[in-house]
Structures are given as C-alpha cells and as structure tokens.
C-alpha cells in the first residue's frame, strides 16, 4: 500500500513539474515576443512546440538523475534548491544540445536563457510547497509507512529516536516488540511495547504494519532465526539493523579476499577518479585564489610588520591525511611570545595575546587564507575537516575514539561543520558528527555546495576569534 501511495505522490510531483515547464514556457513566450518584440515578429508555433517537448523531457531526466523524484528520504531546503538549480542547468545544456539536431530554424537565444531562468524559480517554489505540504501530512500520519521495531534495547531506542527526529521521511512508529517480561504492556520512551516476537504475526495484522525493523543483538541467533522464518510468511518488508552501528563510522565496503567476502569498515570514498578530480579542482581553484589574494596579502603583510615588526607568517604544526603532521601557513595574529609561557591553548574571545591587526584578521578569517599554499603543496584540500594541532587531536581522540577517522581524508580550508556554524569553541562531538557525515557522503557536487555556502555566508563568524 505504501509503495502505491509513494507512486501516486511521485506522479503528482512529475505532473507538477510538467505544469511548471509549460507555465514557464508560456510566460517567457509572452514576454519575449509581446513585451519585447522581435524584429521578425511572433515566430511559428511548430518549432517552439518542439522546443517545449525537448525542454520537458530534459527537465524530467535531469531531475530524476539528481534524485529529486525520491520521496523516501528528505533533503534540507538549501540542498533541495541546490539540486534543483543543478538539474535546471543540466536541462538547459541538454535542450541546447538537442536543438542542434533540429535544422532549418533559428531559436531566440534570449528566449532559451529566460525560459530556464524562470523555470528554476517556478520549479524551486513548486517543490518547496510540495515538500512542505508532504512534511505536514507525514507529521499527521498521512502517506506514512507504519513500522514496528523488534527490540526495545539501546539499538532499538536509537532507531526510534532517529525516526522521531526525522518525521519527514514518512516512517510512523507503531511500537516495539520485545520478549522482556518486565516490558509487557509498558512503554519505552513513551513508545508502547505491543507484545513479544512470538505474537509478531498477529500484531502485524492488528496494527496494519507495512515494515518491521529488527534491532536485536546478533548474539541472540536462535531468536533471530525464528523471527525471520515467521516473517517470511507475511507480506511486510523486513529490515535488519546490525548492532555494529558504532563500528560503521565510514563507508562499509565488501571486498573479495581470494573468494572470501570481507567488510572494510573504514573505507574512504576519496579514491580513484573521485580523488583525482578533487585534487585537480583544488589545484585550479587554489591557484586562482593565490593570484586574486596576492594584492591583499601584500597589504596585510605591511600592516602586521608595521604593528610590532615581528614575522608576517606563523607556521603551526597540524595533523592531516592518515595522521601525518604538516605545517600550515597563517598570517601571524598573536604576539610573538604568545605560547612561550606554557602548553598550547585554544584561542578565546577577547584573547589578550592577539594583536590589533590580528583581531581583524581572525574576525574575517583572513589569517587562514595563506593555507591556499598548503593546498597547492597537496597537504590540504579546499574542502574537508579542519586540521587540528597534534596535542588537541590526542586529547579529543581519548574522549571520542572516532575522532581519528577525520584523518581518512585531507584536511580542508573550509568544511561541512564550518558552514553549519561549528567554529571556534563549539561542541567537538557535533563538529565530529558533521565531519564524518561529509566523509561518508562525499561527492564533487557536495564539495562545490560547501564552497558556495562558504562564499554565500561570508568569512565573518561570531565564533572566529
């Protein structure tokens, strides 16, 4: 039933996109050939009908390839707009390329550009309204997949907490199944325990369950086998949640070891062509950045030198890819004897060690810009987890064992944590979660999105000190 509902919603979304393409076409056609009259007058309808058909097919294809017809998950608003923009740009390229095969007619270039500009605005507004309405329906229990979680232990509660936090994905939790007699007719975190695994078949029918998630320890093998055999005779979808979630910190990849499958639990996505393209983008953009920043760097160097006649640059040891240390380039923002009196300490608000020009540089993150040189040397990347000092890495790794996984990729000048406001003295745990999310979900498009967000949000931040 839930699949049929999703199909109907997907058809509604596809139909709405077709309406947006037609509306954009009519609006732009009217504006271009009525309010901005062309020298040759209003063109023939036939060739522009072909253009409308090609634009519609190109839009559908581009939206599908960008995952914008998947309703099982949820994008953030910014990600939804970004993906829509990419899809419309791709549709524009596909349409323009396809028109090269349509000989004997010259289309208005202005019309084509205006068409896809208006199409992006209409489609972004339509999709925002559609997803907002869908989220409200999900929160009211409409168009949702009703599920049961087998196991009210730590793993089951973690899954339930995830579902309550992300209600927009359309999974409605009916309750738990658990064989613990003390939980009979009880509630765990306000979620009812409906019965035992032996009553699964009856409870599935009684509560109209669409899917069941098994979240019991793998050590309880006999119970697991009995439950799976029971569920095989039902029509519900069955999912197994392994109790090794904490180990799967990065992408888990199944590899073949001479016929024996082994699971690599900490595989980095930055390998092969992906790593090569990322490195090429780093070199190209960093080189452009150095040339653009050179005049500003000269002025900053003069101001630093004028204030106290100390060194312009400060080279600090940081830890990068695979735990290898390197020295980052920074404009000196503190007094020359800032750390002579003791062990390294993090900067704080109104830090007395800062110079006057250093306060300005840190507020606007300009002291970090020389790290473009580290990027050109291959020690860093434009996007990645921010590099930390070895002393702090050791401290954080003792508190958060997964912290070392940040070093599976090159450190970055900016990162997913930073564009989400996690800079300075903010939660290390939250910063780690954002960094690991970036590594798990890396793509070149994700890097471009982070760079654009960095430019859009600016370099000034309240926690930059």
DRENDO-1510 file (C-alpha; in Angstrom, 1 decimal, always signed):
<recs>
REC; n; res; u; v; w
REC; 1; UNK; +0.0; +0.0; +0.0 .
REC; 2; UNK; +2.7; +2.5; +1.0 .
REC; 3; UNK; +4.5; +1.8; -2.4 .
REC; 4; UNK; +1.3; +2.7; -4.2 .
REC; 5; UNK; +1.0; +5.9; -2.2 .
REC; 6; UNK; +4.5; +6.9; -3.0 .
REC; 7; UNK; +4.0; +6.1; -6.7 .
REC; 8; UNK; +0.9; +8.4; -6.7 .
REC; 9; UNK; +2.9; +11.2; -4.9 .
REC; 10; UNK; +5.7; +10.8; -7.4 .
REC; 11; UNK; +3.3; +11.0; -10.3 .
REC; 12; UNK; +1.8; +14.2; -8.7 .
REC; 13; UNK; +5.3; +15.7; -8.4 .
REC; 14; UNK; +6.2; +14.8; -12.0 .
REC; 15; UNK; +2.9; +16.3; -13.3 .
REC; 16; UNK; +3.6; +19.4; -11.3 .
REC; 17; UNK; +7.0; +19.7; -12.9 .
REC; 18; UNK; +5.4; +19.4; -16.3 .
REC; 19; UNK; +2.9; +22.2; -15.4 .
REC; 20; UNK; +5.9; +24.4; -14.3 .
REC; 21; UNK; +7.7; +23.8; -17.6 .
REC; 22; UNK; +4.5; +24.7; -19.6 .
REC; 23; UNK; +3.9; +27.8; -17.4 .
REC; 24; UNK; +7.5; +29.0; -17.7 .
REC; 25; UNK; +7.3; +28.5; -21.5 .
REC; 26; UNK; +4.0; +30.5; -21.8 .
REC; 27; UNK; +5.2; +33.3; -19.6 .
REC; 28; UNK; +8.6; +33.7; -21.4 .
REC; 29; UNK; +7.0; +33.4; -24.8 .
REC; 30; UNK; +4.5; +36.1; -24.0 .
REC; 31; UNK; +7.2; +38.4; -22.5 .
REC; 32; UNK; +9.8; +37.8; -25.2 .
REC; 33; UNK; +7.6; +38.2; -28.3 .
REC; 34; UNK; +4.9; +40.6; -27.0 .
REC; 35; UNK; +6.6; +42.9; -24.5 .
REC; 36; UNK; +10.0; +42.7; -26.1 .
REC; 37; UNK; +9.0; +42.4; -29.8 .
REC; 38; UNK; +11.4; +40.5; -32.0 .
REC; 39; UNK; +12.5; +42.0; -35.4 .
REC; 40; UNK; +10.8; +39.1; -37.2 .
REC; 41; UNK; +7.6; +39.2; -35.2 .
REC; 42; UNK; +6.0; +36.3; -33.4 .
REC; 43; UNK; +7.6; +33.0; -34.6 .
REC; 44; UNK; +5.9; +29.9; -35.9 .
REC; 45; UNK; +4.3; +27.8; -33.2 .
REC; 46; UNK; +5.5; +24.4; -34.6 .
REC; 47; UNK; +9.3; +24.7; -33.9 .
REC; 48; UNK; +8.6; +26.2; -30.5 .
REC; 49; UNK; +6.3; +23.3; -29.7 .
REC; 50; UNK; +9.3; +21.0; -30.4 .
REC; 51; UNK; +11.4; +23.1; -28.0 .
REC; 52; UNK; +8.7; +22.8; -25.3 .
REC; 53; UNK; +8.7; +19.0; -25.7 .
REC; 54; UNK; +12.5; +18.8; -25.6 .
REC; 55; UNK; +12.7; +21.1; -22.6 .
REC; 56; UNK; +10.1; +18.9; -20.8 .
REC; 57; UNK; +11.9; +15.7; -21.4 .
REC; 58; UNK; +15.3; +17.2; -20.5 .
REC; 59; UNK; +13.8; +18.6; -17.2 .
REC; 60; UNK; +12.3; +15.2; -16.2 .
REC; 61; UNK; +15.6; +13.4; -17.0 .
REC; 62; UNK; +17.8; +15.9; -15.1 .
REC; 63; UNK; +15.5; +16.0; -12.1 .
REC; 64; UNK; +15.5; +12.2; -12.0 .
REC; 65; UNK; +19.3; +11.9; -12.3 .
REC; 66; UNK; +19.6; +14.4; -9.4 .
REC; 67; UNK; +17.5; +12.2; -7.1 .
REC; 68; UNK; +14.6; +14.8; -7.0 .
REC; 69; UNK; +11.9; +12.1; -7.5 .
REC; 70; UNK; +13.0; +10.1; -4.5 .
REC; 71; UNK; +10.4; +10.6; -1.7 .
REC; 72; UNK; +11.7; +8.1; +0.7 .
REC; 73; UNK; +14.4; +10.5; +2.1 .
REC; 74; UNK; +14.5; +14.2; +2.7 .
REC; 75; UNK; +16.8; +17.0; +1.6 .
REC; 76; UNK; +17.3; +20.2; +3.5 .
REC; 77; UNK; +15.8; +23.3; +1.9 .
REC; 78; UNK; +19.2; +24.6; +0.8 .
REC; 79; UNK; +20.1; +21.2; -0.7 .
REC; 80; UNK; +16.7; +21.0; -2.4 .
REC; 81; UNK; +17.3; +24.4; -4.1 .
REC; 82; UNK; +20.9; +23.5; -5.0 .
REC; 83; UNK; +19.9; +20.2; -6.6 .
REC; 84; UNK; +17.0; +21.9; -8.5 .
REC; 85; UNK; +19.5; +24.5; -9.8 .
REC; 86; UNK; +21.9; +21.8; -11.0 .
REC; 87; UNK; +19.0; +19.9; -12.6 .
REC; 88; UNK; +17.8; +23.0; -14.5 .
REC; 89; UNK; +21.3; +23.9; -15.6 .
REC; 90; UNK; +21.7; +20.3; -16.9 .
REC; 91; UNK; +18.3; +20.5; -18.6 .
REC; 92; UNK; +19.3; +23.8; -20.3 .
REC; 93; UNK; +22.5; +22.1; -21.6 .
REC; 94; UNK; +20.6; +19.1; -22.8 .
REC; 95; UNK; +18.0; +21.2; -24.5 .
REC; 96; UNK; +20.5; +23.5; -26.2 .
REC; 97; UNK; +22.5; +20.4; -27.4 .
REC; 98; UNK; +19.4; +18.7; -28.7 .
REC; 99; UNK; +18.3; +21.8; -30.7 .
REC; 100; UNK; +21.5; +21.5; -32.8 .
REC; 101; UNK; +19.9; +18.4; -34.5 .
REC; 102; UNK; +16.8; +20.4; -35.4 .
REC; 103; UNK; +17.9; +22.2; -38.6 .
REC; 104; UNK; +16.1; +24.8; -40.6 .
REC; 105; UNK; +15.0; +27.1; -37.7 .
REC; 106; UNK; +16.8; +29.6; -35.6 .
REC; 107; UNK; +15.6; +29.9; -32.0 .
REC; 108; UNK; +15.9; +33.0; -29.9 .
REC; 109; UNK; +18.8; +32.7; -27.6 .
REC; 110; UNK; +17.3; +35.2; -25.2 .
REC; 111; UNK; +14.1; +33.1; -25.1 .
REC; 112; UNK; +16.1; +30.0; -24.2 .
REC; 113; UNK; +18.0; +31.6; -21.4 .
REC; 114; UNK; +14.9; +33.3; -19.9 .
REC; 115; UNK; +13.0; +30.1; -20.2 .
REC; 116; UNK; +15.3; +28.1; -17.9 .
REC; 117; UNK; +15.8; +31.1; -15.5 .
REC; 118; UNK; +12.0; +31.4; -15.0 .
REC; 119; UNK; +11.8; +27.6; -14.9 .
REC; 120; UNK; +14.2; +27.4; -12.0 .
REC; 121; UNK; +12.2; +30.0; -10.0 .
REC; 122; UNK; +8.9; +28.3; -10.6 .
REC; 123; UNK; +10.2; +24.8; -10.0 .
REC; 124; UNK; +12.0; +25.7; -6.8 .
REC; 125; UNK; +8.8; +27.4; -5.5 .
REC; 126; UNK; +6.6; +24.4; -6.5 .
REC; 127; UNK; +9.0; +21.8; -5.0 .
REC; 128; UNK; +9.3; +23.9; -1.8 .
REC; 129; UNK; +5.5; +24.0; -1.5 .
REC; 130; UNK; +5.1; +20.3; -2.3 .
REC; 131; UNK; +7.7; +19.1; +0.2 .
REC; 132; UNK; +6.3; +21.4; +2.9 .
REC; 133; UNK; +2.8; +20.0; +2.4 .
REC; 134; UNK; +4.2; +16.5; +2.4 .
REC; 135; UNK; +6.0; +17.1; +5.7 .
REC; 136; UNK; +2.8; +18.3; +7.3 .
REC; 137; UNK; +1.0; +15.2; +6.0 .
REC; 138; UNK; +3.7; +12.9; +7.4 .
REC; 139; UNK; +3.6; +14.6; +10.8 .
REC; 140; UNK; -0.2; +13.9; +10.8 .
REC; 141; UNK; +0.4; +10.3; +9.9 .
REC; 142; UNK; -0.8; +10.6; +6.3 .
REC; 143; UNK; +1.1; +8.8; +3.5 .
REC; 144; UNK; +3.3; +7.1; +6.1 .
REC; 145; UNK; +4.7; +3.6; +6.3 .
REC; 146; UNK; +3.7; +2.1; +9.6 .
REC; 147; UNK; +6.5; +0.2; +11.2 .
REC; 148; UNK; +7.4; -2.0; +14.2 .
REC; 149; UNK; +10.8; -2.2; +15.9 .
REC; 150; UNK; +11.8; -5.6; +17.2 .
REC; 151; UNK; +13.9; -4.9; +20.3 .
REC; 152; UNK; +13.4; -2.1; +22.9 .
REC; 153; UNK; +17.1; -2.1; +23.9 .
REC; 154; UNK; +19.7; +0.5; +23.2 .
REC; 155; UNK; +19.8; -0.2; +19.5 .
REC; 156; UNK; +16.0; -0.1; +19.1 .
REC; 157; UNK; +15.7; +3.1; +21.1 .
REC; 158; UNK; +18.4; +4.7; +19.0 .
REC; 159; UNK; +16.4; +3.9; +15.9 .
REC; 160; UNK; +13.2; +5.1; +17.4 .
REC; 161; UNK; +14.9; +8.4; +18.4 .
REC; 162; UNK; +16.2; +8.8; +14.8 .
REC; 163; UNK; +12.6; +8.3; +13.4 .
REC; 164; UNK; +11.1; +10.8; +15.8 .
REC; 165; UNK; +13.8; +13.4; +14.9 .
REC; 166; UNK; +13.2; +12.9; +11.2 .
REC; 167; UNK; +9.4; +12.5; +10.8 .
REC; 168; UNK; +9.6; +14.0; +7.3 .
REC; 169; UNK; +10.9; +10.7; +5.9 .
REC; 170; UNK; +7.5; +9.2; +6.3 .
REC; 171; UNK; +8.0; +6.3; +8.8 .
REC; 172; UNK; +5.4; +6.2; +11.5 .
REC; 173; UNK; +6.4; +4.0; +14.5 .
REC; 174; UNK; +3.6; +2.0; +15.9 .
REC; 175; UNK; +5.6; +0.5; +18.8 .
REC; 176; UNK; +8.1; -2.1; +19.9 .
REC; 177; UNK; +8.1; -5.9; +20.1 .
REC; 178; UNK; +10.3; -7.3; +22.9 .
REC; 179; UNK; +10.4; -10.6; +24.9 .
REC; 180; UNK; +11.4; -8.9; +28.2 .
REC; 181; UNK; +8.6; -9.8; +30.6 .
REC; 182; UNK; +9.1; -6.6; +32.6 .
REC; 183; UNK; +8.2; -4.6; +29.5 .
REC; 184; UNK; +4.9; -6.3; +28.9 .
REC; 185; UNK; +2.2; -3.7; +28.3 .
REC; 186; UNK; +4.7; -1.0; +29.2 .
REC; 187; UNK; +6.2; +1.9; +27.3 .
REC; 188; UNK; +9.8; +2.8; +26.5 .
REC; 189; UNK; +10.5; +6.5; +25.9 .
REC; 190; UNK; +6.7; +6.9; +25.6 .
REC; 191; UNK; +6.5; +4.3; +22.8 .
REC; 192; UNK; +4.3; +1.3; +23.6 .
REC; 193; UNK; +5.7; -2.3; +23.8 .
REC; 194; UNK; +2.9; -4.0; +21.9 .
REC; 195; UNK; +3.9; -7.6; +22.6 .
REC; 196; UNK; +6.5; -10.3; +22.1 .
REC; 197; UNK; +8.2; -11.6; +19.0 .
REC; 198; UNK; +6.0; -14.7; +19.3 .
REC; 199; UNK; +3.0; -12.5; +18.7 .
REC; 200; UNK; +4.5; -10.8; +15.7 .
REC; 201; UNK; +2.2; -12.3; +13.0 .
REC; 202; UNK; -1.0; -11.3; +14.9 .
REC; 203; UNK; +0.3; -7.8; +15.8 .
REC; 204; UNK; +1.3; -7.1; +12.2 .
REC; 205; UNK; -2.3; -7.6; +11.0 .
REC; 206; UNK; -3.8; -5.9; +14.0 .
REC; 207; UNK; -1.8; -2.6; +13.6 .
REC; 208; UNK; -1.7; -2.5; +9.8 .
REC; 209; UNK; +2.1; -2.7; +9.7 .
REC; 210; UNK; +3.9; -2.1; +6.4 .
REC; 211; UNK; +7.5; -2.9; +7.6 .
REC; 212; UNK; +9.4; -4.3; +10.5 .
REC; 213; UNK; +12.9; -3.3; +11.7 .
REC; 214; UNK; +14.8; -6.0; +13.6 .
REC; 215; UNK; +17.1; -4.3; +16.1 .
REC; 216; UNK; +18.2; -7.1; +18.4 .
REC; 217; UNK; +21.8; -8.2; +19.2 .
REC; 218; UNK; +23.2; -10.6; +16.6 .
REC; 219; UNK; +24.3; -12.8; +19.5 .
REC; 220; UNK; +20.7; -13.9; +20.0 .
REC; 221; UNK; +20.9; -16.1; +16.9 .
REC; 222; UNK; +18.1; -18.5; +17.7 .
REC; 223; UNK; +15.5; -15.8; +18.3 .
REC; 224; UNK; +16.6; -14.0; +15.2 .
REC; 225; UNK; +16.2; -17.2; +13.0 .
REC; 226; UNK; +12.8; -18.0; +14.5 .
REC; 227; UNK; +11.6; -14.4; +13.8 .
REC; 228; UNK; +12.9; -14.3; +10.3 .
REC; 229; UNK; +11.2; -17.7; +9.5 .
REC; 230; UNK; +7.9; -16.3; +10.9 .
REC; 231; UNK; +8.1; -13.1; +8.9 .
REC; 232; UNK; +8.8; -14.9; +5.7 .
REC; 233; UNK; +5.1; -16.0; +5.6 .
REC; 234; UNK; +3.9; -12.3; +5.8 .
REC; 235; UNK; +3.8; -9.6; +3.2 .
REC; 236; UNK; +5.6; -6.9; +5.3 .
REC; 237; UNK; +9.0; -5.6; +4.3 .
REC; 238; UNK; +11.7; -6.8; +6.7 .
REC; 239; UNK; +14.9; -4.8; +7.6 .
REC; 240; UNK; +17.7; -5.8; +9.8 .
REC; 241; UNK; +19.6; -3.1; +11.8 .
REC; 242; UNK; +23.0; -4.6; +12.8 .
REC; 243; UNK; +24.4; -3.8; +16.2 .
REC; 244; UNK; +27.7; -2.7; +14.8 .
REC; 245; UNK; +26.5; +0.8; +14.0 .
REC; 246; UNK; +29.3; +2.4; +16.0 .
REC; 247; UNK; +31.9; +0.5; +14.0 .
REC; 248; UNK; +30.5; +1.6; +10.6 .
REC; 249; UNK; +31.9; +5.1; +11.0 .
REC; 250; UNK; +32.8; +5.4; +7.4 .
REC; 251; UNK; +31.6; +3.7; +4.2 .
REC; 252; UNK; +31.4; -0.1; +4.7 .
REC; 253; UNK; +32.7; -1.8; +1.5 .
REC; 254; UNK; +32.5; -5.5; +0.8 .
REC; 255; UNK; +35.8; -6.7; -0.7 .
REC; 256; UNK; +36.9; -10.0; -2.1 .
REC; 257; UNK; +39.8; -11.7; -0.5 .
REC; 258; UNK; +40.5; -14.7; -2.8 .
REC; 259; UNK; +36.9; -15.8; -2.7 .
REC; 260; UNK; +36.1; -14.8; +0.9 .
REC; 261; UNK; +34.0; -11.7; +1.4 .
REC; 262; UNK; +35.4; -9.2; +3.9 .
REC; 263; UNK; +33.9; -5.9; +5.0 .
REC; 264; UNK; +36.1; -2.9; +5.2 .
REC; 265; UNK; +34.6; -0.8; +7.9 .
REC; 266; UNK; +36.6; +2.4; +7.4 .
REC; 267; UNK; +36.8; +2.8; +3.6 .
REC; 268; UNK; +37.4; +6.3; +2.4 .
REC; 269; UNK; +35.3; +7.4; -0.6 .
REC; 270; UNK; +38.2; +9.6; -1.8 .
REC; 271; UNK; +39.8; +7.0; -4.1 .
REC; 272; UNK; +40.3; +6.5; -7.8 .
REC; 273; UNK; +38.8; +9.1; -10.2 .
REC; 274; UNK; +37.0; +10.9; -7.4 .
REC; 275; UNK; +40.3; +11.7; -5.6 .
REC; 276; UNK; +41.9; +12.7; -8.9 .
REC; 277; UNK; +39.1; +15.2; -9.8 .
REC; 278; UNK; +39.0; +16.6; -6.3 .
REC; 279; UNK; +42.8; +17.2; -6.5 .
REC; 280; UNK; +42.5; +18.9; -9.9 .
REC; 281; UNK; +39.8; +21.2; -8.6 .
REC; 282; UNK; +42.0; +22.0; -5.6 .
REC; 283; UNK; +44.9; +23.0; -7.7 .
REC; 284; UNK; +42.9; +25.0; -10.2 .
REC; 285; UNK; +40.9; +27.0; -7.6 .
REC; 286; UNK; +43.8; +27.4; -5.2 .
REC; 287; UNK; +46.0; +28.8; -7.9 .
REC; 288; UNK; +43.2; +31.3; -8.9 .
REC; 289; UNK; +42.8; +32.1; -5.2 .
REC; 290; UNK; +46.5; +32.9; -4.7 .
REC; 291; UNK; +46.5; +35.2; -7.7 .
REC; 292; UNK; +43.4; +37.0; -6.5 .
REC; 293; UNK; +44.6; +37.3; -2.9 .
REC; 294; UNK; +48.2; +38.4; -3.7 .
REC; 295; UNK; +47.4; +42.2; -3.6 .
REC; 296; UNK; +45.5; +41.8; -0.3 .
REC; 297; UNK; +48.3; +39.7; +1.2 .
REC; 298; UNK; +50.9; +42.4; +0.4 .
REC; 299; UNK; +48.8; +45.0; +2.3 .
REC; 300; UNK; +48.2; +42.6; +5.3 .
REC; 301; UNK; +51.9; +41.8; +5.4 .
REC; 302; UNK; +52.8; +45.6; +5.7 .
REC; 303; UNK; +50.2; +46.1; +8.4 .
REC; 304; UNK; +51.5; +43.2; +10.5 .
REC; 305; UNK; +55.1; +44.3; +10.1 .
REC; 306; UNK; +54.2; +47.9; +11.0 .
REC; 307; UNK; +52.4; +47.0; +14.2 .
REC; 308; UNK; +55.3; +45.2; +16.1 .
REC; 309; UNK; +58.0; +44.5; +13.4 .
REC; 310; UNK; +57.6; +40.7; +14.1 .
REC; 311; UNK; +57.3; +37.9; +11.5 .
REC; 312; UNK; +54.5; +38.2; +9.0 .
REC; 313; UNK; +53.7; +34.5; +8.8 .
REC; 314; UNK; +53.2; +31.9; +11.6 .
REC; 315; UNK; +53.8; +28.2; +10.7 .
REC; 316; UNK; +51.9; +25.9; +13.1 .
REC; 317; UNK; +52.0; +22.1; +13.2 .
REC; 318; UNK; +48.7; +20.4; +12.3 .
REC; 319; UNK; +47.7; +16.8; +11.7 .
REC; 320; UNK; +46.3; +15.9; +8.3 .
REC; 321; UNK; +45.8; +12.9; +6.0 .
REC; 322; UNK; +46.5; +9.5; +7.7 .
REC; 323; UNK; +47.7; +11.3; +10.8 .
REC; 324; UNK; +50.7; +12.8; +9.1 .
REC; 325; UNK; +51.8; +16.2; +10.5 .
REC; 326; UNK; +52.5; +19.2; +8.4 .
REC; 327; UNK; +52.9; +22.9; +9.0 .
REC; 328; UNK; +50.1; +25.3; +8.0 .
REC; 329; UNK; +50.7; +28.8; +6.7 .
REC; 330; UNK; +48.9; +31.6; +8.6 .
REC; 331; UNK; +49.2; +35.3; +9.0 .
REC; 332; UNK; +50.5; +36.0; +12.5 .
REC; 333; UNK; +47.6; +37.3; +14.5 .
REC; 334; UNK; +49.1; +37.0; +18.0 .
REC; 335; UNK; +52.1; +38.4; +19.8 .
REC; 336; UNK; +55.4; +36.8; +19.1 .
REC; 337; UNK; +55.7; +35.3; +22.6 .
REC; 338; UNK; +52.1; +34.0; +22.8 .
REC; 339; UNK; +52.9; +30.5; +23.8 .
REC; 340; UNK; +56.3; +30.7; +25.4 .
REC; 341; UNK; +54.9; +30.5; +28.9 .
REC; 342; UNK; +53.3; +27.1; +28.7 .
REC; 343; UNK; +51.5; +24.4; +26.7 .
REC; 344; UNK; +49.4; +25.2; +23.6 .
REC; 345; UNK; +45.9; +26.5; +24.4 .
REC; 346; UNK; +42.9; +27.3; +22.2 .
REC; 347; UNK; +42.1; +30.9; +21.4 .
REC; 348; UNK; +39.3; +32.5; +23.4 .
REC; 349; UNK; +37.1; +35.5; +22.9 .
REC; 350; UNK; +38.9; +38.8; +23.6 .
REC; 351; UNK; +42.2; +36.8; +23.8 .
REC; 352; UNK; +44.8; +39.2; +25.2 .
REC; 353; UNK; +47.5; +37.5; +23.1 .
REC; 354; UNK; +46.0; +38.9; +19.9 .
REC; 355; UNK; +47.5; +41.9; +18.1 .
REC; 356; UNK; +45.2; +44.7; +16.8 .
REC; 357; UNK; +45.5; +43.7; +13.2 .
REC; 358; UNK; +45.3; +40.0; +14.3 .
REC; 359; UNK; +41.9; +40.6; +15.8 .
REC; 360; UNK; +40.7; +41.9; +12.4 .
REC; 361; UNK; +42.3; +39.0; +10.5 .
REC; 362; UNK; +40.7; +36.4; +12.8 .
REC; 363; UNK; +37.3; +38.1; +12.8 .
REC; 364; UNK; +37.2; +37.9; +8.9 .
REC; 365; UNK; +39.2; +34.5; +8.7 .
REC; 366; UNK; +41.8; +36.3; +6.6 .
REC; 367; UNK; +44.6; +34.8; +8.7 .
REC; 368; UNK; +43.8; +31.3; +7.2 .
REC; 369; UNK; +44.0; +32.4; +3.5 .
REC; 370; UNK; +47.7; +31.6; +3.1 .
REC; 371; UNK; +46.7; +27.9; +3.5 .
REC; 372; UNK; +46.0; +28.1; -0.2 .
REC; 373; UNK; +49.7; +27.4; -0.4 .
REC; 374; UNK; +49.3; +24.2; +1.7 .
REC; 375; UNK; +46.6; +23.2; -0.8 .
REC; 376; UNK; +48.9; +23.6; -3.8 .
REC; 377; UNK; +51.5; +21.5; -2.0 .
REC; 378; UNK; +49.0; +18.7; -1.5 .
REC; 379; UNK; +49.0; +18.9; +2.3 .
REC; 380; UNK; +45.4; +20.2; +2.4 .
REC; 381; UNK; +42.2; +20.4; +0.3 .
REC; 382; UNK; +39.8; +23.2; -0.3 .
REC; 383; UNK; +37.1; +21.2; +1.5 .
REC; 384; UNK; +37.5; +18.8; +4.3 .
REC; 385; UNK; +37.6; +18.6; +8.1 .
REC; 386; UNK; +39.6; +21.5; +9.6 .
REC; 387; UNK; +43.2; +20.4; +10.6 .
REC; 388; UNK; +43.9; +20.4; +14.3 .
REC; 389; UNK; +47.1; +20.6; +16.4 .
REC; 390; UNK; +48.5; +17.2; +17.4 .
REC; 391; UNK; +48.1; +18.0; +21.1 .
REC; 392; UNK; +44.4; +18.6; +20.7 .
REC; 393; UNK; +44.0; +15.6; +18.4 .
REC; 394; UNK; +45.3; +13.3; +21.1 .
REC; 395; UNK; +43.0; +14.9; +23.7 .
REC; 396; UNK; +39.9; +14.7; +21.5 .
REC; 397; UNK; +40.7; +11.1; +20.4 .
REC; 398; UNK; +40.7; +10.0; +24.0 .
REC; 399; UNK; +37.3; +11.5; +24.6 .
REC; 400; UNK; +35.9; +10.5; +21.2 .
REC; 401; UNK; +37.5; +7.3; +19.7 .
REC; 402; UNK; +36.1; +8.0; +16.2 .
REC; 403; UNK; +37.9; +11.3; +16.1 .
REC; 404; UNK; +40.9; +9.8; +14.2 .
REC; 405; UNK; +38.5; +8.9; +11.3 .
REC; 406; UNK; +38.6; +12.6; +10.3 .
REC; 407; UNK; +42.1; +11.9; +9.0 .
REC; 408; UNK; +41.0; +9.4; +6.3 .
REC; 409; UNK; +40.8; +12.5; +4.0 .
REC; 410; UNK; +42.9; +15.6; +3.6 .
REC; 411; UNK; +42.1; +18.5; +5.9 .
REC; 412; UNK; +40.2; +21.4; +4.4 .
REC; 413; UNK; +40.3; +25.2; +4.3 .
REC; 414; UNK; +36.5; +25.0; +4.8 .
REC; 415; UNK; +34.2; +22.2; +5.7 .
REC; 416; UNK; +30.7; +21.0; +6.3 .
REC; 417; UNK; +31.0; +21.7; +10.0 .
REC; 418; UNK; +32.2; +25.2; +9.4 .
REC; 419; UNK; +29.4; +26.2; +7.0 .
REC; 420; UNK; +26.9; +25.0; +9.6 .
REC; 421; UNK; +28.3; +27.4; +12.2 .
REC; 422; UNK; +30.6; +25.0; +14.1 .
REC; 423; UNK; +33.8; +27.1; +14.5 .
REC; 424; UNK; +35.9; +28.1; +17.5 .
REC; 425; UNK; +34.8; +26.9; +20.9 .
REC; 426; UNK; +31.8; +24.9; +19.7 .
REC; 427; UNK; +30.9; +21.2; +20.5 .
REC; 428; UNK; +33.7; +18.9; +19.4 .
REC; 429; UNK; +31.1; +16.0; +19.3 .
REC; 430; UNK; +28.8; +17.9; +16.9 .
REC; 431; UNK; +31.8; +19.0; +14.8 .
REC; 432; UNK; +32.9; +15.4; +14.6 .
REC; 433; UNK; +29.4; +14.3; +13.5 .
REC; 434; UNK; +29.4; +16.8; +10.7 .
REC; 435; UNK; +32.9; +15.9; +9.6 .
REC; 436; UNK; +32.1; +12.2; +9.4 .
REC; 437; UNK; +28.9; +12.9; +7.6 .
REC; 438; UNK; +31.0; +14.8; +5.0 .
REC; 439; UNK; +33.3; +11.8; +4.6 .
REC; 440; UNK; +30.5; +9.3; +4.4 .
REC; 441; UNK; +28.6; +11.3; +1.8 .
REC; 442; UNK; +31.5; +12.9; -0.2 .
REC; 443; UNK; +31.0; +13.8; -3.8 .
REC; 444; UNK; +32.4; +16.5; -6.0 .
REC; 445; UNK; +29.0; +18.2; -6.0 .
REC; 446; UNK; +29.0; +18.2; -2.2 .
REC; 447; UNK; +32.4; +20.0; -2.3 .
REC; 448; UNK; +31.0; +22.6; -4.7 .
REC; 449; UNK; +28.0; +23.1; -2.5 .
REC; 450; UNK; +30.2; +23.7; +0.6 .
REC; 451; UNK; +32.3; +26.2; -1.3 .
REC; 452; UNK; +29.2; +28.1; -2.5 .
REC; 453; UNK; +27.8; +28.1; +1.1 .
REC; 454; UNK; +31.2; +29.4; +2.3 .
REC; 455; UNK; +31.0; +32.3; -0.2 .
REC; 456; UNK; +27.3; +33.0; +0.5 .
REC; 457; UNK; +27.6; +33.0; +4.3 .
REC; 458; UNK; +30.8; +35.1; +4.2 .
REC; 459; UNK; +34.0; +34.7; +6.1 .
REC; 460; UNK; +33.0; +36.7; +9.2 .
REC; 461; UNK; +31.7; +34.5; +12.1 .
REC; 462; UNK; +30.8; +35.1; +15.7 .
REC; 463; UNK; +32.9; +32.2; +16.9 .
REC; 464; UNK; +36.0; +33.2; +14.8 .
REC; 465; UNK; +38.5; +34.5; +17.4 .
</recs>
